[in-house]
Amino acid sequence: MSITLPIETAERDLRGLIEEMNLGDTVTLVGSEGTPQALLVSLRPGGAASVASQDWQARWDSLAQRVS
């Protein structure tokens, strides 16, 4: 996700905005004149990706047990 938001909008619910972001998502914060003022980059992995990774690992472990 890569979006642009006014700083005032981000101020209202910054925590909620961050919680919706996944690893690598960016939000460009713009001032009242519309010029970029800051870039917010998420460094935390998203919940869905983490669950998918755990599911993938469980399937590999199951396969390894059946093969051995």
C-alpha positions in Angstrom: 0.0 0.0 0.0 1.3 3.4 -0.9 -1.0 6.4 -0.1 -0.8 10.1 0.4 -2.6 11.8 3.3 -2.8 15.3 4.8 -0.9 15.5 8.1 -4.1 16.6 9.8 -5.9 13.4 8.7 -3.0 11.2 10.0 -3.0 13.0 13.3 -6.5 12.0 14.1 -5.8 8.3 14.2 -2.1 7.7 13.7 -2.1 4.5 15.8 -5.0 3.1 13.7 -3.2 4.1 10.5 0.0 2.3 11.6 -1.9 -0.8 12.7 -3.4 -1.1 9.2 0.0 -1.0 7.5 2.0 -4.1 6.5 5.8 -4.4 6.1 7.0 -2.0 3.4 3.7 0.0 3.2 4.3 3.8 2.9 2.2 6.9 3.7 3.4 10.2 2.3 2.2 13.0 4.7 1.5 16.3 2.9 1.1 19.8 4.4 -1.8 22.2 3.8 -0.1 23.4 0.6 0.0 19.8 -0.7 3.7 19.5 -0.6 5.3 16.3 0.9 6.4 16.8 4.5 7.2 13.3 5.7 7.2 9.7 4.7 5.9 7.0 7.0 7.2 3.5 6.3 6.0 0.4 8.1 8.7 -1.8 9.5 6.5 -4.4 11.1 5.3 -7.6 9.4 1.6 -7.8 8.8 -0.6 -10.3 10.7 -1.9 -12.0 7.5 1.6 -12.6 6.2 2.8 -14.0 9.6 -0.2 -16.4 9.7 0.5 -17.5 6.1 4.1 -18.1 7.0 3.2 -20.2 10.0 0.7 -22.3 7.9 3.4 -22.9 5.3 5.9 -24.0 7.9 3.3 -26.4 9.4 2.6 -28.0 6.0 6.4 -28.5 5.4 6.8 -30.1 8.8 3.9 -32.4 8.1 5.4 -33.4 4.8 8.8 -34.0 6.3 7.3 -36.3 8.9 5.4 -38.3 6.2 8.6 -38.7 4.1 10.9 -39.8 6.9 
